[in-house]
Amino acid sequence: MSLEVPIIILILAIPTYFICLWGLKKRKAGTDSNRKWLALIPTFIFSPLIYVGLIMIWIFSISYYPTNDFNQTEWNSNVEERYKMSEDIIESKILIGKTNTEVIEILGTDFLSNNIRSITYELGHVPRLFNIDPDYLEIKLENGIVVSVHQYEG
């Protein structure tokens, strides 16, 4: 185990200790002589909880991204942020039943692959922990008609 985690918890423990000491003093809990020792109990409990809470807040904040309704102009102008509109494309099923040509009219000609069975568009890098690969929107075709649309990480 590295020393970083205990040092960070210790750094969090110092202000936590003084806050607990202040809270005990305000509540007039214990005596002046034992209040310092009583403040250690909540400090040992709360310091690791605060550490885990801060880690969770950090993870949620870097993995959050807003979703937008599909906008053809935005789709064509901002390739790196297409992932924001992919959920709307998939859930609204706006491409289901369309032909290969109609899909290209809607999403543009900058696809990565276009063959008889599928058309693939790059969506950019979806914000998530340790994400280094872009996501893709794959549009599956049967007999030249879109039957499914899904997103996958490259």
BATIGU-255704 format. One record per residue (C-alpha): residue number from 1; chain; x, y, z. Coordinates in nm, 2 decimals. Layout:
<atoms>
ATOM, NUM, A, X, Y, Z
...
</atoms>
This chain:
<atoms>
ATOM, 1, A, 0.00, 0.00, 0.00
ATOM, 2, A, 0.14, 0.34, -0.09
ATOM, 3, A, 0.19, 0.61, 0.17
ATOM, 4, A, -0.02, 0.86, -0.03
ATOM, 5, A, -0.36, 0.74, 0.10
ATOM, 6, A, -0.27, 0.75, 0.47
ATOM, 7, A, -0.11, 1.09, 0.43
ATOM, 8, A, -0.42, 1.23, 0.25
ATOM, 9, A, -0.64, 1.09, 0.52
ATOM, 10, A, -0.41, 1.24, 0.78
ATOM, 11, A, -0.44, 1.58, 0.61
ATOM, 12, A, -0.82, 1.55, 0.61
ATOM, 13, A, -0.81, 1.43, 0.97
ATOM, 14, A, -0.65, 1.75, 1.11
ATOM, 15, A, -0.93, 1.99, 1.01
ATOM, 16, A, -1.19, 1.72, 1.09
ATOM, 17, A, -1.04, 1.69, 1.44
ATOM, 18, A, -1.07, 2.06, 1.50
ATOM, 19, A, -1.42, 2.07, 1.37
ATOM, 20, A, -1.52, 1.78, 1.59
ATOM, 21, A, -1.35, 1.95, 1.89
ATOM, 22, A, -1.54, 2.27, 1.82
ATOM, 23, A, -1.87, 2.08, 1.78
ATOM, 24, A, -1.82, 1.90, 2.12
ATOM, 25, A, -1.73, 2.23, 2.28
ATOM, 26, A, -2.05, 2.40, 2.14
ATOM, 27, A, -2.26, 2.11, 2.27
ATOM, 28, A, -2.08, 2.11, 2.60
ATOM, 29, A, -2.01, 1.74, 2.56
ATOM, 30, A, -1.75, 1.60, 2.80
ATOM, 31, A, -1.52, 1.80, 3.01
ATOM, 32, A, -1.24, 2.03, 2.90
ATOM, 33, A, -0.98, 1.76, 2.98
ATOM, 34, A, -1.15, 1.47, 2.80
ATOM, 35, A, -1.30, 1.66, 2.51
ATOM, 36, A, -0.97, 1.64, 2.31
ATOM, 37, A, -0.98, 1.26, 2.34
ATOM, 38, A, -1.35, 1.24, 2.25
ATOM, 39, A, -1.29, 1.44, 1.93
ATOM, 40, A, -1.06, 1.16, 1.81
ATOM, 41, A, -1.35, 0.91, 1.78
ATOM, 42, A, -1.55, 1.10, 1.51
ATOM, 43, A, -1.22, 1.21, 1.35
ATOM, 44, A, -1.13, 0.84, 1.29
ATOM, 45, A, -1.47, 0.77, 1.15
ATOM, 46, A, -1.53, 1.08, 0.93
ATOM, 47, A, -1.18, 1.13, 0.78
ATOM, 48, A, -1.19, 0.81, 0.57
ATOM, 49, A, -1.55, 0.87, 0.48
ATOM, 50, A, -1.47, 1.23, 0.36
ATOM, 51, A, -1.18, 1.08, 0.16
ATOM, 52, A, -1.41, 0.82, -0.01
ATOM, 53, A, -1.67, 1.09, -0.07
ATOM, 54, A, -1.43, 1.32, -0.24
ATOM, 55, A, -1.31, 1.04, -0.46
ATOM, 56, A, -1.67, 0.96, -0.56
ATOM, 57, A, -1.75, 1.32, -0.64
ATOM, 58, A, -1.44, 1.34, -0.86
ATOM, 59, A, -1.53, 1.02, -1.04
ATOM, 60, A, -1.89, 1.14, -1.10
ATOM, 61, A, -1.78, 1.48, -1.21
ATOM, 62, A, -1.54, 1.35, -1.48
ATOM, 63, A, -1.78, 1.09, -1.61
ATOM, 64, A, -2.08, 1.32, -1.65
ATOM, 65, A, -2.18, 1.47, -1.98
ATOM, 66, A, -2.50, 1.63, -2.09
ATOM, 67, A, -2.70, 1.48, -2.37
ATOM, 68, A, -2.85, 1.69, -2.64
ATOM, 69, A, -3.12, 1.64, -2.90
ATOM, 70, A, -3.00, 1.57, -3.24
ATOM, 71, A, -2.91, 1.88, -3.44
ATOM, 72, A, -2.78, 1.82, -3.80
ATOM, 73, A, -2.57, 2.14, -3.81
ATOM, 74, A, -2.41, 2.07, -3.47
ATOM, 75, A, -2.35, 1.70, -3.57
ATOM, 76, A, -2.16, 1.81, -3.89
ATOM, 77, A, -1.96, 2.09, -3.73
ATOM, 78, A, -1.84, 1.93, -3.41
ATOM, 79, A, -1.72, 1.57, -3.46
ATOM, 80, A, -1.56, 1.55, -3.12
ATOM, 81, A, -1.88, 1.61, -2.93
ATOM, 82, A, -2.12, 1.40, -3.14
ATOM, 83, A, -2.15, 1.16, -2.84
ATOM, 84, A, -2.38, 1.42, -2.68
ATOM, 85, A, -2.64, 1.36, -2.95
ATOM, 86, A, -2.59, 0.98, -3.00
ATOM, 87, A, -2.83, 0.89, -2.72
ATOM, 88, A, -3.11, 1.09, -2.88
ATOM, 89, A, -3.04, 0.93, -3.22
ATOM, 90, A, -3.06, 0.58, -3.07
ATOM, 91, A, -3.36, 0.63, -2.84
ATOM, 92, A, -3.57, 0.83, -3.08
ATOM, 93, A, -3.51, 0.57, -3.36
ATOM, 94, A, -3.50, 0.85, -3.62
ATOM, 95, A, -3.28, 0.63, -3.84
ATOM, 96, A, -3.48, 0.31, -3.82
ATOM, 97, A, -3.64, 0.23, -4.15
ATOM, 98, A, -3.43, 0.48, -4.35
ATOM, 99, A, -3.22, 0.38, -4.65
ATOM, 100, A, -2.85, 0.41, -4.68
ATOM, 101, A, -2.89, 0.73, -4.88
ATOM, 102, A, -3.13, 0.89, -4.63
ATOM, 103, A, -2.89, 0.82, -4.34
ATOM, 104, A, -2.61, 0.99, -4.53
ATOM, 105, A, -2.84, 1.29, -4.60
ATOM, 106, A, -2.91, 1.31, -4.23
ATOM, 107, A, -2.57, 1.24, -4.07
ATOM, 108, A, -2.34, 1.35, -4.35
ATOM, 109, A, -2.07, 1.20, -4.56
ATOM, 110, A, -1.79, 1.19, -4.31
ATOM, 111, A, -1.85, 0.83, -4.21
ATOM, 112, A, -1.57, 0.59, -4.13
ATOM, 113, A, -1.71, 0.29, -4.31
ATOM, 114, A, -2.01, 0.24, -4.54
ATOM, 115, A, -2.09, -0.11, -4.67
ATOM, 116, A, -2.39, -0.32, -4.75
ATOM, 117, A, -2.43, -0.42, -4.38
ATOM, 118, A, -2.34, -0.11, -4.18
ATOM, 119, A, -2.24, 0.26, -4.17
ATOM, 120, A, -2.01, 0.38, -3.89
ATOM, 121, A, -1.96, 0.74, -3.76
ATOM, 122, A, -1.71, 0.86, -3.51
ATOM, 123, A, -1.86, 1.02, -3.20
ATOM, 124, A, -1.56, 1.16, -3.02
ATOM, 125, A, -1.43, 1.07, -2.68
ATOM, 126, A, -1.70, 1.02, -2.42
ATOM, 127, A, -1.60, 1.15, -2.08
ATOM, 128, A, -1.54, 0.85, -1.86
ATOM, 129, A, -1.26, 0.73, -1.64
ATOM, 130, A, -0.95, 0.62, -1.83
ATOM, 131, A, -1.11, 0.67, -2.17
ATOM, 132, A, -0.86, 0.70, -2.44
ATOM, 133, A, -1.05, 0.56, -2.74
ATOM, 134, A, -1.33, 0.73, -2.92
ATOM, 135, A, -1.68, 0.59, -2.94
ATOM, 136, A, -1.86, 0.50, -3.26
ATOM, 137, A, -2.22, 0.50, -3.38
ATOM, 138, A, -2.29, 0.18, -3.58
ATOM, 139, A, -2.59, 0.17, -3.81
ATOM, 140, A, -2.68, -0.18, -3.91
ATOM, 141, A, -2.86, -0.24, -4.24
ATOM, 142, A, -3.06, -0.53, -4.39
ATOM, 143, A, -3.15, -0.51, -4.75
ATOM, 144, A, -3.04, -0.14, -4.76
ATOM, 145, A, -3.28, -0.04, -4.47
ATOM, 146, A, -3.16, 0.06, -4.12
ATOM, 147, A, -3.27, -0.21, -3.86
ATOM, 148, A, -3.06, -0.10, -3.56
ATOM, 149, A, -2.84, 0.17, -3.43
ATOM, 150, A, -2.60, 0.13, -3.14
ATOM, 151, A, -2.29, 0.30, -2.98
ATOM, 152, A, -1.97, 0.12, -2.90
ATOM, 153, A, -1.63, 0.21, -2.76
ATOM, 154, A, -1.35, 0.17, -3.01
</atoms>
